[in-house]
Amino acid sequence: MIYELRTYNVKPEHAGEVVAVYEQYGWPQLKKWRKNLVGYFISDIGPLHQIVHLWKFADHDARDHQWTSLRANPKFVDFGRRIRPMLASQENKILKAAPWSPKV
């Protein structure tokens, strides 16, 4: 099992708008893959204006399949075009569970 932690740093002037764009355009395309989703989060303390999501995959091939399928979806591409100008940066991390970690 691998995990992907994706952090989007939102430009402060778009903090409210980005949530609406996710709800209207992003989530309808992403929810097909919710079996892989551990959770979506919005930062509250620490670095602000972040959207963080954590995904779990059986392996790298499963991860690649999900993101390749999404990038081939015109509605998801449209979501990307809408949200990209609102983001200051993005960071993706691939994580492997420690042997003593609970299975999520």
DAJOVEN-V118088 format. One record per residue. N is the residue number from 0. RES is the residue in one small letter. PSI is psi in whole degrees, 0 to 359 (none if undefined). Layout:
# DAJOVEN-V118088
N	RES	PSI
N	RES	PSI
This chain:
# DAJOVEN-V118088
0	m	135
1	i	157
2	y	144
3	e	121
4	l	116
5	r	125
6	t	123
7	y	122
8	n	113
9	v	138
10	k	129
11	p	324
12	e	350
13	h	12
14	a	315
15	g	321
16	e	322
17	v	325
18	v	316
19	a	320
20	v	318
21	y	312
22	e	318
23	q	321
24	y	325
25	g	304
26	w	319
27	p	330
28	q	325
29	l	333
30	k	339
31	k	332
32	w	15
33	r	341
34	k	336
35	n	350
36	l	124
37	v	317
38	g	157
39	y	140
40	f	152
41	i	128
42	s	145
43	d	325
44	i	146
45	g	211
46	p	125
47	l	172
48	h	45
49	q	141
50	i	126
51	v	133
52	h	147
53	l	127
54	w	150
55	k	143
56	f	150
57	a	324
58	d	181
59	h	327
60	d	320
61	a	319
62	r	311
63	d	321
64	h	315
65	q	307
66	w	327
67	t	318
68	s	317
69	l	317
70	r	342
71	a	354
72	n	115
73	p	327
74	k	325
75	f	323
76	v	319
77	d	318
78	f	315
79	g	318
80	r	324
81	r	320
82	i	329
83	r	316
84	p	343
85	m	353
86	l	138
87	a	323
88	s	170
89	q	143
90	e	130
91	n	138
92	k	138
93	i	128
94	l	145
95	k	138
96	a	139
97	a	152
98	p	331
99	w	3
100	s	142
101	p	150
102	k	117
103	v	none
